[in-house]
Amino acid sequence: VTDRPRTVALYHLRTLQIGLSWTDLFYMREGEILDMVREMENDHAKYDELATQEDFDNFG
Amino acid sequence: MFRTIIYNGKEYRFKASGATKILYKRLFGVSPDDYFMDRAEVMNDPITRKNAEIVQKNGGKGEEADKAALELMKNPEYVKTTLSFYDFAQQYAYITYLEANFEPLKINEELTVDKFVVWLMNFDESFFRENATNFQKLYQTNIKPEVEAKNAGA
């Protein structure tokens, strides 16, 4: 996760980190790739509060 | 993400993808985003934004629109980004034309300034002026993400 300015080089690096091949890029929208990058970053998101099993049980 | 434009009775197909930005930078040395970043900065000025809205609202017609357009023309940054828009349209058109008409692994051979110039000869200048918004829409649709960032910058 980074605050660095979005450059083409950084975009290209992220596509490689996700594991997309050069040919894959031609069959996807840039927006879809950005979604994947965001989801990768969201894996590291920190939440102030997380639901417990008790919270889930109380849904019923 | 395709767009088809008919010109002089011939059908031209354009395709934007996840590779467009990389190909564009490879040939033209800049990112297609640069134009829109510069434009956004110019439009941050409230007076420029207001004048642009007046021109747009009236379709560039009428005394009020004429006055607003004249004011816009006094702003060199506005003029510069407006002219850059046509450069963007030509350049984006070429990259997306290649993507629609060549196999991914063959495109690199077409990424030369000479081939770009020869391709431009298929059109007169008004084609790009008239279709600039078509390429802007293709660009915008291509880059639009849907997922929101959580803890952005964390």
Backbone of each chain as ProteinMPNN parsed JSONL, in Angstrom:
{"seq_chain_A": "VTDRPRTVALYHLRTLQIGLSWTDLFYMREGEILDMVREMENDHAKYDELATQEDFDNFG", "coords_chain_A": {"N_chain_A": [[0.858, -1.179, 0.0], [0.547, 2.216, -0.824], [1.4, 5.727, -0.924], [2.459, 6.797, -3.092], [2.803, 8.743, -6.137], [0.624, 7.99, -8.886], [2.031, 6.383, -11.425], [2.835, 5.301, -14.782], [4.733, 3.326, -14.707], [4.462, 2.35, -12.095], [1.869, 1.383, -12.21], [2.237, -0.637, -14.113], [3.985, -2.271, -12.683], [2.27, -3.086, -10.595], [0.44, -4.638, -12.035], [2.032, -6.773, -12.703], [2.664, -7.728, -10.186], [0.221, -8.672, -9.368], [0.057, -10.78, -11.021], [-0.668, -10.784, -13.652], [-0.462, -11.454, -17.125], [1.164, -10.085, -20.072], [-0.551, -10.445, -22.24], [-2.953, -10.845, -20.897], [-3.611, -8.274, -20.089], [-4.704, -7.063, -22.32], [-7.205, -8.044, -22.499], [-8.668, -7.073, -20.476], [-10.267, -4.346, -18.721], [-8.73, -1.247, -17.773], [-9.828, -0.255, -15.447], [-10.827, -2.564, -14.229], [-8.478, -3.813, -13.565], [-7.445, -1.958, -11.788], [-9.347, -2.273, -9.81], [-8.633, -4.816, -8.893], [-6.109, -4.262, -7.878], [-6.8, -2.554, -5.818], [-8.282, -4.286, -4.219], [-6.258, -5.979, -3.452], [-4.78, -4.243, -1.898], [-6.735, -3.759, -0.011], [-6.73, -6.082, 1.404], [-5.014, -5.636, 3.434], [-6.266, -3.861, 5.024], [-7.074, -2.1, 7.996], [-9.362, -2.514, 10.62], [-11.311, -0.645, 12.889], [-13.116, -1.865, 14.49], [-14.177, -5.187, 14.792], [-16.565, -7.641, 13.808], [-17.827, -10.051, 16.087], [-18.292, -13.605, 16.786], [-20.472, -13.715, 18.372], [-21.833, -11.375, 17.678], [-22.623, -12.044, 15.082], [-24.306, -14.215, 15.656], [-26.338, -12.864, 16.928], [-27.702, -11.719, 14.886], [-29.762, -13.268, 13.995]], "CA_chain_A": [[0.0, 0.0, 0.0], [1.474, 3.331, -0.978], [0.884, 7.049, -1.264], [3.255, 7.312, -4.217], [1.99, 9.171, -7.291], [0.337, 6.891, -9.818], [2.733, 6.503, -12.7], [2.637, 4.133, -15.641], [5.642, 2.281, -14.22], [3.871, 1.756, -10.892], [0.71, 0.632, -12.701], [2.764, -1.849, -14.75], [4.501, -3.101, -11.588], [1.135, -3.703, -9.883], [-0.147, -5.698, -12.87], [2.924, -7.93, -12.605], [2.532, -8.257, -8.827], [-1.031, -9.445, -9.325], [0.309, -12.002, -11.781], [-1.273, -10.705, -14.983], [0.498, -11.507, -18.234], [1.015, -9.014, -21.06], [-1.768, -10.713, -23.028], [-4.124, -10.639, -20.021], [-3.949, -6.85, -20.013], [-5.488, -6.681, -23.501], [-8.568, -8.565, -22.395], [-9.304, -6.482, -19.301], [-10.257, -2.88, -18.662], [-7.813, -0.737, -16.747], [-10.628, -0.144, -14.228], [-10.888, -3.896, -13.591], [-7.159, -4.063, -12.975], [-7.363, -1.09, -10.611], [-10.165, -2.928, -8.781], [-7.834, -5.909, -8.321], [-5.041, -3.64, -7.074], [-7.424, -2.048, -4.582], [-8.622, -5.431, -3.369], [-4.99, -6.454, -2.88], [-4.472, -3.307, -0.819], [-7.759, -3.908, 1.026], [-6.379, -7.245, 2.24], [-4.241, -5.156, 4.583], [-7.019, -2.804, 5.697], [-7.252, -2.293, 9.446], [-10.692, -2.089, 11.039], [-11.346, -0.265, 14.314], [-13.954, -2.811, 15.208], [-14.524, -6.354, 13.982], [-17.704, -8.386, 14.352], [-17.478, -11.316, 16.759], [-19.269, -14.655, 16.531], [-21.684, -13.338, 19.12], [-22.559, -10.387, 16.859], [-23.278, -12.777, 13.984], [-25.401, -15.009, 16.231], [-27.433, -11.965, 17.292], [-28.438, -11.302, 13.689], [-30.983, -14.065, 13.888]], "C_chain_A": [[0.897, 1.232, 0.0], [0.748, 4.634, -1.275], [1.601, 7.609, -2.478], [2.351, 7.737, -5.365], [1.791, 8.012, -8.263], [1.033, 7.151, -11.139], [2.451, 5.248, -13.516], [3.518, 2.982, -15.148], [5.052, 1.569, -13.0], [2.651, 0.898, -11.27], [1.169, -0.706, -13.294], [3.282, -2.82, -13.68], [3.361, -3.828, -10.875], [0.519, -4.83, -10.724], [0.706, -6.966, -12.78], [2.824, -8.572, -11.22], [1.266, -9.097, -8.677], [-0.86, -10.765, -10.074], [-0.31, -11.99, -13.164], [-0.188, -10.742, -16.052], [0.233, -10.327, -19.164], [-0.274, -9.207, -21.852], [-3.024, -10.496, -22.179], [-4.587, -9.184, -20.06], [-4.851, -6.414, -21.165], [-6.952, -7.117, -23.395], [-9.295, -8.034, -21.161], [-9.348, -4.972, -19.455], [-9.24, -2.449, -17.61], [-8.549, -0.638, -15.406], [-10.714, -1.471, -13.482], [-9.567, -4.209, -12.901], [-6.989, -3.215, -11.714], [-8.202, -1.65, -9.463], [-9.365, -4.029, -8.092], [-6.724, -5.359, -7.428], [-5.62, -3.17, -5.746], [-7.77, -3.196, -3.643], [-7.36, -5.998, -2.718], [-4.607, -5.554, -1.707], [-5.465, -3.471, 0.336], [-7.518, -5.126, 1.91], [-5.675, -6.801, 3.515], [-4.987, -4.072, 5.364], [-7.174, -3.135, 7.176], [-8.621, -1.739, 9.833], [-10.668, -1.76, 12.527], [-12.106, -1.304, 15.12], [-14.298, -3.979, 14.294], [-15.681, -7.1, 14.624], [-17.216, -9.685, 14.995], [-18.525, -12.359, 16.381], [-20.591, -14.32, 17.211], [-22.515, -12.325, 18.309], [-23.314, -11.083, 15.731], [-24.475, -13.565, 14.491], [-26.616, -14.126, 16.54], [-28.231, -11.476, 16.091], [-29.778, -12.009, 13.572], [-32.07, -13.454, 14.728]], "O_chain_A": [[1.885, 1.29, 0.732], [-0.364, 4.642, -1.804], [1.383, 8.76, -2.857], [1.271, 7.178, -5.556], [2.671, 7.169, -8.437], [0.648, 8.052, -11.884], [1.904, 4.268, -13.012], [3.11, 1.821, -15.166], [5.13, 0.346, -12.885], [2.439, -0.178, -10.71], [0.586, -1.756, -13.025], [3.052, -4.027, -13.758], [3.458, -5.02, -10.584], [0.121, -5.861, -10.181], [0.185, -8.081, -12.779], [2.889, -9.794, -11.086], [1.244, -10.096, -7.957], [-1.549, -11.745, -9.791], [-0.468, -13.039, -13.789], [0.871, -10.136, -15.897], [-0.794, -9.656, -19.055], [-1.003, -8.248, -22.105], [-4.04, -10.019, -22.683], [-5.784, -8.897, -20.063], [-5.667, -5.506, -21.01], [-7.816, -6.616, -24.114], [-10.395, -8.483, -20.838], [-8.576, -4.388, -20.216], [-8.934, -3.195, -16.679], [-7.966, -0.903, -14.355], [-10.679, -1.502, -12.252], [-9.532, -4.785, -11.813], [-6.461, -3.682, -10.705], [-7.833, -1.526, -8.296], [-9.406, -4.167, -6.87], [-6.433, -5.91, -6.367], [-5.019, -3.359, -4.689], [-7.579, -3.1, -2.43], [-7.392, -6.443, -1.571], [-4.168, -6.031, -0.661], [-5.1, -3.343, 1.505], [-8.031, -5.203, 3.027], [-5.724, -7.483, 4.539], [-4.419, -3.44, 6.255], [-7.377, -4.288, 7.556], [-8.994, -0.639, 9.427], [-10.085, -2.492, 13.327], [-11.782, -1.583, 16.274], [-14.671, -3.772, 13.139], [-15.767, -7.181, 15.85], [-16.297, -10.33, 14.491], [-19.524, -12.041, 15.736], [-21.671, -14.605, 16.694], [-23.742, -12.412, 18.263], [-24.471, -10.772, 15.452], [-25.528, -13.591, 13.853], [-27.762, -14.563, 16.432], [-29.303, -10.892, 16.246], [-30.775, -11.445, 13.121], [-33.183, -13.978, 14.773]]}, "seq_chain_B": "MFRTIIYNGKEYRFKASGATKILYKRLFGVSPDDYFMDRAEVMNDPITRKNAEIVQKNGGKGEEADKAALELMKNPEYVKTTLSFYDFAQQYAYITYLEANFEPLKINEELTVDKFVVWLMNFDESFFRENATNFQKLYQTNIKPEVEAKNAGA", "coords_chain_B": {"N_chain_B": [[-13.61, -2.96, -24.268], [-15.019, -1.229, -26.613], [-15.207, 1.075, -29.409], [-16.821, 2.27, -32.225], [-16.284, 4.109, -35.149], [-17.541, 5.687, -37.959], [-16.037, 6.811, -40.851], [-15.642, 8.66, -43.753], [-17.052, 6.688, -45.086], [-15.841, 4.398, -44.222], [-15.348, 1.913, -41.726], [-14.041, 2.363, -38.564], [-12.491, 0.748, -35.901], [-11.984, 0.972, -32.403], [-10.205, 0.129, -29.474], [-9.957, 0.085, -26.006], [-7.957, -0.929, -23.237], [-6.508, -2.764, -20.45], [-3.902, -2.58, -21.193], [-3.526, -0.263, -22.564], [-2.567, 2.17, -21.398], [0.123, 1.582, -20.924], [1.145, 1.027, -23.48], [0.703, 3.503, -24.675], [2.362, 5.199, -23.19], [4.758, 4.047, -23.906], [5.03, 4.696, -26.618], [4.562, 7.495, -26.778], [5.752, 8.649, -24.622], [4.56, 9.815, -22.453], [1.943, 9.672, -19.939], [-1.457, 8.825, -20.673], [-3.048, 9.858, -18.729], [-1.933, 12.232, -17.949], [-2.786, 14.478, -19.42], [-5.431, 14.809, -18.471], [-4.996, 15.283, -15.789], [-3.634, 17.734, -15.881], [-5.644, 19.284, -17.008], [-7.613, 19.134, -15.035], [-6.394, 20.591, -13.047], [-6.312, 23.149, -14.183], [-9.049, 23.634, -14.314], [-9.663, 23.889, -11.71], [-9.629, 26.481, -10.961], [-12.024, 28.78, -9.995], [-13.162, 30.842, -11.604], [-12.426, 30.213, -14.23], [-13.693, 27.744, -14.4], [-16.366, 28.52, -14.174], [-16.717, 30.119, -16.467], [-16.262, 28.191, -18.443], [-18.447, 26.558, -17.987], [-20.534, 28.247, -18.716], [-20.077, 28.524, -21.463], [-20.406, 25.887, -22.256], [-23.056, 25.389, -21.476], [-24.571, 27.017, -23.149], [-24.021, 25.957, -25.576], [-21.945, 27.168, -26.896], [-23.017, 29.339, -28.16], [-24.403, 32.646, -28.592], [-24.362, 35.894, -26.898], [-23.471, 35.919, -24.235], [-22.087, 33.502, -24.06], [-20.094, 33.99, -25.944], [-18.644, 36.026, -24.683], [-17.747, 34.687, -22.416], [-16.183, 32.717, -23.626], [-14.214, 34.268, -24.754], [-12.959, 35.235, -22.468], [-11.946, 32.823, -21.52], [-10.066, 32.278, -23.484], [-8.126, 34.045, -22.837], [-6.743, 32.889, -20.894], [-3.804, 31.327, -20.667], [-3.141, 28.747, -19.809], [-5.512, 27.362, -20.013], [-5.934, 27.444, -22.746], [-3.709, 26.019, -23.572], [-4.201, 23.431, -22.511], [-6.509, 22.849, -23.879], [-5.659, 22.662, -26.523], [-3.921, 20.544, -26.165], [-5.724, 18.563, -25.782], [-6.567, 17.781, -28.311], [-4.243, 16.663, -29.26], [-4.068, 14.565, -27.458], [-6.36, 13.161, -28.267], [-5.672, 12.287, -30.876], [-3.449, 10.677, -30.324], [-4.418, 8.805, -28.486], [-6.34, 7.674, -30.061], [-4.786, 6.347, -31.986], [-3.384, 4.358, -30.506], [-5.542, 2.889, -29.459], [-6.699, 2.097, -31.813], [-4.764, 0.36, -32.82], [-4.945, -1.633, -30.893], [-7.463, -2.631, -31.389], [-7.155, -3.768, -33.844], [-4.862, -5.325, -34.188], [-2.993, -8.238, -33.216], [-2.172, -8.825, -29.774], [0.602, -9.447, -29.394], [1.758, -8.494, -31.653], [1.646, -5.816, -31.72], [3.721, -4.195, -30.799], [5.438, -3.838, -32.97], [4.188, -1.885, -34.39], [4.478, 0.383, -32.975], [5.76, 3.001, -33.629], [6.873, 6.316, -34.298], [6.872, 7.065, -36.973], [5.056, 5.253, -38.16], [2.781, 6.0, -36.832], [2.415, 8.628, -37.804], [1.976, 8.121, -40.523], [-0.419, 6.723, -40.315], [-2.079, 8.736, -39.354], [-2.519, 10.147, -41.667], [-4.735, 9.086, -42.842], [-6.857, 10.563, -42.085], [-8.53, 13.773, -41.9], [-7.777, 16.833, -40.099], [-10.054, 17.67, -38.753], [-11.409, 15.39, -38.085], [-10.365, 14.426, -35.668], [-10.879, 16.554, -33.988], [-13.661, 16.612, -34.014], [-14.22, 14.143, -32.984], [-13.046, 14.049, -30.52], [-14.296, 13.957, -28.011], [-15.385, 11.44, -28.123], [-13.137, 9.804, -27.84], [-12.351, 10.627, -25.363], [-14.453, 9.649, -23.829], [-14.088, 6.921, -24.232], [-11.639, 6.566, -22.972], [-12.362, 7.318, -20.331], [-14.283, 5.406, -19.633], [-12.764, 3.153, -19.743], [-10.913, 3.4, -17.643], [-12.349, 3.461, -15.326], [-12.699, 2.56, -12.011], [-14.38, 0.269, -9.716], [-14.224, -0.664, -7.198], [-13.897, 0.34, -3.815], [-11.298, 1.954, -1.964], [-10.114, 0.832, 1.166], [-9.072, 2.249, 4.213], [-7.311, 4.066, 2.872], [-4.064, 4.795, 1.816], [-2.919, 3.795, 4.065]], "CA_chain_B": [[-14.231, -1.655, -24.363], [-14.866, -0.861, -28.024], [-15.961, 2.186, -29.978], [-16.725, 2.231, -33.692], [-16.565, 5.406, -35.768], [-17.546, 5.6, -39.428], [-15.422, 8.015, -41.424], [-15.498, 8.521, -45.205], [-17.64, 5.415, -45.493], [-15.078, 3.257, -43.703], [-15.583, 1.693, -40.303], [-12.815, 2.264, -37.752], [-12.778, 0.241, -34.555], [-10.998, 1.364, -31.399], [-10.391, -0.677, -28.259], [-9.108, 0.44, -24.865], [-7.816, -2.076, -22.34], [-5.525, -2.606, -19.383], [-2.571, -2.373, -21.77], [-3.498, 1.007, -23.318], [-1.71, 3.165, -20.752], [1.529, 1.171, -21.072], [1.486, 1.235, -24.894], [0.691, 4.958, -24.913], [3.615, 5.74, -22.622], [5.876, 3.482, -24.671], [5.198, 5.429, -27.875], [4.523, 8.962, -26.687], [6.609, 9.096, -23.514], [3.763, 10.38, -21.353], [0.762, 8.864, -19.635], [-2.688, 9.491, -21.118], [-3.644, 10.538, -17.562], [-1.305, 13.544, -17.735], [-3.634, 15.526, -19.971], [-6.597, 15.026, -17.611], [-4.505, 15.879, -14.531], [-3.379, 19.152, -16.179], [-6.935, 19.921, -17.241], [-8.294, 19.245, -13.737], [-5.738, 21.681, -12.325], [-6.784, 24.399, -14.793], [-10.465, 23.819, -14.003], [-9.789, 24.167, -10.278], [-9.852, 27.916, -10.826], [-13.489, 28.929, -10.08], [-13.591, 31.723, -12.715], [-12.294, 29.407, -15.457], [-14.749, 26.717, -14.391], [-17.654, 29.177, -14.419], [-16.763, 30.498, -17.888], [-16.398, 26.961, -19.242], [-19.837, 26.091, -17.828], [-21.4, 29.145, -19.511], [-19.888, 28.164, -22.876], [-20.989, 24.554, -22.463], [-24.507, 25.471, -21.293], [-25.191, 27.659, -24.312], [-23.536, 25.33, -26.808], [-20.997, 28.083, -27.543], [-23.748, 30.348, -28.941], [-24.97, 33.771, -27.847], [-23.423, 36.922, -26.44], [-22.874, 35.512, -22.954], [-21.115, 32.438, -24.361], [-18.961, 34.629, -26.634], [-17.852, 36.744, -23.678], [-17.088, 33.678, -21.567], [-15.154, 32.054, -24.448], [-13.115, 35.234, -24.884], [-12.233, 35.208, -21.186], [-11.194, 31.555, -21.457], [-8.927, 32.364, -24.404], [-7.088, 34.877, -22.216], [-6.033, 32.049, -19.918], [-2.902, 30.504, -21.479], [-3.169, 27.341, -19.382], [-6.738, 26.787, -20.571], [-5.69, 27.271, -24.189], [-2.719, 24.936, -23.72], [-4.819, 22.117, -22.284], [-7.497, 22.611, -24.944], [-4.903, 22.168, -27.692], [-3.402, 19.213, -25.8], [-6.828, 17.615, -25.889], [-6.577, 17.234, -29.673], [-3.082, 15.759, -29.315], [-4.484, 13.36, -26.732], [-7.329, 12.423, -29.093], [-4.932, 11.621, -31.96], [-2.559, 9.646, -29.781], [-5.245, 7.739, -27.894], [-6.997, 7.008, -31.198], [-3.845, 5.424, -32.638], [-3.135, 3.2, -29.63], [-6.743, 2.057, -29.36], [-6.884, 1.503, -33.146], [-3.861, -0.803, -32.875], [-5.47, -2.689, -30.021], [-8.655, -3.228, -32.0], [-6.868, -4.341, -35.172], [-3.653, -6.147, -34.205], [-2.815, -9.193, -32.118], [-1.369, -8.201, -28.713], [2.049, -9.626, -29.511], [2.233, -7.859, -32.897], [1.451, -4.362, -31.622], [5.005, -3.51, -30.598], [6.021, -3.472, -34.275], [3.486, -0.693, -34.909], [4.688, 1.511, -32.06], [6.811, 3.92, -34.059], [6.316, 7.626, -34.651], [6.645, 7.064, -38.422], [3.796, 4.549, -38.47], [1.712, 6.851, -36.293], [2.211, 9.749, -38.735], [1.364, 7.569, -41.745], [-1.812, 6.407, -39.976], [-2.821, 10.002, -39.253], [-2.838, 10.625, -43.011], [-6.054, 8.576, -43.234], [-7.905, 11.46, -41.586], [-8.153, 15.191, -41.838], [-7.661, 17.265, -38.708], [-11.367, 17.836, -38.124], [-11.863, 14.099, -37.551], [-9.98, 14.301, -34.262], [-11.595, 17.59, -33.231], [-15.063, 16.224, -33.896], [-14.36, 12.892, -32.216], [-12.234, 14.105, -29.301], [-15.076, 13.515, -26.852], [-15.526, 9.983, -28.254], [-11.945, 9.179, -27.264], [-12.378, 10.935, -23.934], [-15.383, 8.698, -23.202], [-13.442, 5.603, -24.27], [-10.635, 6.629, -21.91], [-12.998, 7.353, -19.014], [-14.937, 4.12, -19.369], [-11.717, 2.148, -19.558], [-10.153, 3.509, -16.38], [-13.228, 3.609, -14.166], [-12.737, 1.438, -11.071], [-15.635, 0.176, -8.968], [-13.931, -1.041, -5.811], [-13.406, 1.454, -3.001], [-10.129, 1.656, -1.128], [-10.331, 0.936, 2.614], [-7.85, 2.77, 4.858], [-6.44, 4.531, 1.792], [-2.791, 5.387, 2.212], [-2.455, 3.229, 5.341]], "C_chain_B": [[-14.009, -1.113, -25.775], [-15.643, 0.414, -28.364], [-15.751, 2.131, -31.496], [-17.104, 3.598, -34.251], [-16.512, 5.211, -37.288], [-17.038, 6.918, -39.997], [-15.151, 7.761, -42.902], [-15.974, 7.151, -45.683], [-16.895, 4.194, -44.99], [-15.276, 3.157, -42.199], [-14.246, 1.537, -39.563], [-13.194, 1.796, -36.352], [-11.629, 0.608, -33.624], [-11.28, 0.562, -30.126], [-9.416, -0.238, -27.173], [-9.085, -0.74, -23.906], [-6.831, -1.74, -21.22], [-4.126, -2.352, -19.908], [-2.418, -0.98, -22.387], [-2.5, 2.008, -22.735], [-0.224, 2.849, -20.965], [1.985, 1.404, -22.52], [1.612, 2.723, -25.221], [1.992, 5.573, -24.404], [4.814, 5.278, -23.447], [6.116, 4.275, -25.957], [5.353, 6.931, -27.674], [5.287, 9.52, -25.488], [5.875, 9.733, -22.352], [2.58, 9.45, -21.089], [-0.469, 9.572, -20.188], [-3.372, 10.225, -19.965], [-3.128, 11.961, -17.424], [-2.186, 14.674, -18.234], [-4.77, 15.847, -18.992], [-6.204, 15.627, -16.262], [-4.271, 17.377, -14.742], [-4.696, 19.911, -16.322], [-7.671, 20.143, -15.912], [-7.706, 20.407, -12.944], [-6.218, 23.034, -12.853], [-8.225, 24.681, -14.366], [-10.707, 24.013, -12.508], [-10.039, 25.641, -10.018], [-11.342, 28.197, -11.018], [-13.947, 29.791, -11.263], [-13.525, 30.956, -14.045], [-13.424, 28.393, -15.542], [-16.096, 27.337, -14.754], [-17.784, 29.553, -15.905], [-16.954, 29.276, -18.789], [-17.831, 26.433, -19.168], [-20.792, 26.93, -18.674], [-21.31, 28.766, -20.996], [-20.602, 26.843, -23.166], [-22.519, 24.61, -22.438], [-25.183, 26.025, -22.547], [-24.73, 27.062, -25.642], [-22.619, 26.252, -27.601], [-21.679, 29.185, -28.331], [-24.301, 31.455, -28.037], [-23.897, 34.683, -27.281], [-22.704, 36.5, -25.165], [-21.792, 34.451, -23.175], [-19.876, 33.009, -25.037], [-18.036, 35.311, -25.641], [-17.064, 35.759, -22.817], [-15.948, 32.995, -22.33], [-13.937, 32.959, -24.6], [-12.27, 35.261, -23.609], [-11.379, 33.95, -21.08], [-9.935, 31.631, -22.318], [-7.795, 33.235, -23.858], [-6.26, 34.08, -21.22], [-5.125, 31.072, -20.681], [-2.923, 29.02, -21.092], [-4.404, 26.623, -19.935], [-6.529, 26.48, -22.057], [-4.75, 26.085, -24.412], [-3.37, 23.558, -23.543], [-5.881, 21.805, -23.336], [-6.798, 22.061, -26.184], [-4.351, 20.767, -27.413], [-4.474, 18.141, -25.95], [-6.856, 16.977, -27.276], [-5.368, 16.312, -29.89], [-3.438, 14.434, -28.646], [-5.397, 12.506, -27.614], [-6.62, 11.65, -30.201], [-4.131, 10.433, -31.426], [-3.356, 8.464, -29.214], [-5.939, 6.947, -29.006], [-6.047, 5.981, -31.809], [-3.632, 4.168, -31.787], [-4.363, 2.287, -29.6], [-7.109, 1.441, -30.717], [-6.018, 0.243, -33.264], [-4.433, -1.96, -32.066], [-6.674, -3.402, -30.638], [-8.316, -4.032, -33.253], [-5.63, -5.224, -35.258], [-3.655, -7.114, -33.027], [-1.916, -8.552, -31.064], [0.144, -8.302, -28.933], [2.626, -8.993, -30.777], [2.245, -6.328, -32.783], [2.769, -3.609, -31.494], [5.631, -3.044, -31.909], [5.389, -2.194, -34.835], [3.756, 0.548, -34.07], [5.887, 2.357, -32.485], [6.148, 5.238, -34.466], [6.009, 7.674, -36.154], [5.313, 6.399, -38.769], [2.591, 5.337, -37.96], [1.386, 7.977, -37.291], [1.532, 9.26, -40.015], [-0.113, 7.266, -41.496], [-2.658, 7.669, -39.913], [-3.273, 10.51, -40.617], [-4.166, 10.075, -43.543], [-7.166, 9.569, -42.919], [-7.511, 12.911, -41.821], [-8.303, 15.63, -40.38], [-9.009, 17.33, -37.995], [-11.888, 16.527, -37.53], [-11.576, 14.015, -36.051], [-10.666, 15.358, -33.399], [-13.029, 17.15, -32.977], [-15.251, 14.992, -33.017], [-13.578, 12.886, -30.905], [-13.019, 13.581, -28.094], [-15.344, 12.0, -26.902], [-14.344, 9.275, -27.59], [-11.844, 9.472, -25.768], [-13.294, 9.93, -23.214], [-14.779, 7.302, -23.152], [-12.416, 5.505, -23.141], [-11.312, 6.512, -20.533], [-13.648, 6.026, -18.657], [-13.892, 3.06, -19.055], [-11.099, 2.198, -18.166], [-11.039, 3.461, -15.142], [-13.203, 2.383, -13.243], [-14.063, 1.407, -10.32], [-15.408, -0.128, -7.5], [-13.398, 0.165, -5.055], [-12.224, 1.019, -2.157], [-10.52, 1.806, 0.339], [-9.013, 1.392, 3.227], [-6.855, 3.263, 3.818], [-5.184, 5.179, 2.352], [-2.249, 4.83, 3.509], [-1.126, 2.523, 5.148]], "O_chain_B": [[-12.935, -0.6, -26.088], [-16.607, 0.773, -27.688], [-14.628, 1.965, -31.973], [-18.124, 4.172, -33.87], [-15.559, 4.644, -37.823], [-17.54, 7.992, -39.669], [-14.512, 6.773, -43.264], [-15.374, 6.542, -46.569], [-17.279, 3.066, -45.301], [-15.362, 4.163, -41.493], [-13.431, 0.681, -39.906], [-14.08, 2.354, -35.706], [-10.46, 0.561, -34.006], [-12.432, 0.347, -29.751], [-8.205, -0.192, -27.391], [-10.072, -1.464, -23.777], [-6.389, -0.601, -21.069], [-3.247, -1.949, -19.146], [-1.303, -0.561, -22.699], [-1.703, 2.61, -23.455], [0.584, 3.756, -21.163], [3.08, 1.916, -22.754], [2.513, 3.14, -25.948], [2.635, 6.363, -25.095], [5.764, 6.032, -23.656], [7.262, 4.503, -26.344], [6.182, 7.566, -28.327], [5.446, 10.734, -25.362], [6.496, 10.147, -21.374], [2.26, 8.573, -21.891], [-0.523, 10.802, -20.175], [-4.187, 11.117, -20.198], [-3.806, 12.811, -16.846], [-2.326, 15.702, -17.572], [-5.043, 17.016, -18.716], [-6.969, 16.382, -15.663], [-4.653, 18.194, -13.904], [-4.844, 21.028, -15.825], [-8.271, 21.195, -15.691], [-8.43, 21.123, -12.252], [-6.495, 23.949, -12.078], [-8.582, 25.826, -14.089], [-11.836, 24.273, -12.09], [-10.593, 26.011, -8.983], [-11.888, 27.895, -12.08], [-14.987, 29.519, -11.862], [-14.435, 31.035, -14.871], [-14.031, 28.199, -16.595], [-16.867, 26.771, -15.529], [-18.829, 29.334, -16.518], [-17.704, 29.318, -19.764], [-18.366, 25.926, -20.154], [-21.733, 26.408, -19.272], [-22.322, 28.695, -21.693], [-21.298, 26.697, -24.171], [-23.191, 23.979, -23.253], [-26.244, 25.549, -22.951], [-25.021, 27.607, -26.707], [-22.52, 26.14, -28.823], [-21.023, 29.898, -29.091], [-24.622, 31.222, -26.871], [-22.721, 34.331, -27.19], [-21.496, 36.692, -25.024], [-20.726, 34.496, -22.561], [-18.754, 32.586, -24.759], [-16.813, 35.2, -25.73], [-15.884, 35.962, -22.528], [-14.886, 32.727, -21.767], [-12.794, 32.502, -24.579], [-11.04, 35.304, -23.66], [-10.241, 33.996, -20.613], [-8.879, 31.123, -21.942], [-6.663, 33.179, -24.338], [-5.212, 34.533, -20.76], [-5.609, 30.106, -21.272], [-2.746, 28.148, -21.943], [-4.353, 25.442, -20.278], [-6.894, 25.412, -22.549], [-4.957, 25.264, -25.305], [-3.123, 22.64, -24.324], [-6.127, 20.641, -23.65], [-7.277, 21.118, -26.814], [-4.315, 19.914, -28.3], [-4.179, 16.974, -26.209], [-7.132, 15.785, -27.411], [-5.455, 15.314, -30.607], [-3.164, 13.352, -29.165], [-5.233, 11.289, -27.7], [-6.933, 10.483, -30.44], [-4.139, 9.343, -31.998], [-3.02, 7.299, -29.43], [-6.106, 5.731, -28.915], [-6.461, 4.863, -32.116], [-3.695, 3.049, -32.297], [-4.241, 1.066, -29.701], [-7.752, 0.392, -30.77], [-6.472, -0.797, -33.741], [-4.408, -3.113, -32.497], [-6.878, -4.6, -30.442], [-9.099, -4.882, -33.676], [-5.374, -5.816, -36.307], [-4.242, -6.841, -31.98], [-0.993, -7.814, -31.41], [0.876, -7.344, -28.683], [3.843, -8.96, -30.956], [2.789, -5.637, -33.645], [2.912, -2.507, -32.024], [6.271, -1.994, -31.963], [5.993, -1.506, -35.659], [3.312, 1.643, -34.416], [6.898, 2.417, -31.785], [5.004, 5.258, -34.92], [5.005, 8.256, -36.563], [4.54, 6.92, -39.572], [1.525, 5.339, -38.575], [0.218, 8.238, -37.58], [0.621, 9.91, -40.528], [-0.957, 7.518, -42.355], [-3.806, 7.681, -40.356], [-4.277, 11.214, -40.725], [-4.666, 10.537, -44.568], [-8.283, 9.439, -43.422], [-6.331, 13.243, -41.927], [-8.866, 14.918, -39.548], [-9.101, 17.079, -36.793], [-12.696, 16.533, -36.601], [-12.426, 13.592, -35.267], [-10.996, 15.111, -32.239], [-13.549, 17.295, -31.871], [-16.294, 14.814, -32.388], [-13.459, 11.849, -30.254], [-12.479, 12.855, -27.26], [-15.508, 11.357, -25.865], [-14.514, 8.286, -26.877], [-11.317, 8.664, -25.003], [-12.961, 9.429, -22.14], [-14.932, 6.584, -22.164], [-12.336, 4.492, -22.446], [-10.896, 5.72, -19.688], [-13.573, 5.577, -17.514], [-14.105, 2.186, -18.214], [-10.798, 1.16, -17.578], [-10.53, 3.423, -14.021], [-13.629, 1.298, -13.638], [-14.787, 2.402, -10.29], [-16.275, 0.114, -6.661], [-12.566, 0.917, -5.563], [-12.15, -0.12, -1.696], [-11.174, 2.778, 0.718], [-7.946, 0.956, 2.792], [-5.676, 2.915, 3.877], [-5.249, 6.012, 3.255], [-1.239, 5.315, 4.019], [-0.57, 1.982, 6.104]]}, "name": "protein", "num_of_chains": 2, "seq": "VTDRPRTVALYHLRTLQIGLSWTDLFYMREGEILDMVREMENDHAKYDELATQEDFDNFGMFRTIIYNGKEYRFKASGATKILYKRLFGVSPDDYFMDRAEVMNDPITRKNAEIVQKNGGKGEEADKAALELMKNPEYVKTTLSFYDFAQQYAYITYLEANFEPLKINEELTVDKFVVWLMNFDESFFRENATNFQKLYQTNIKPEVEAKNAGA"}
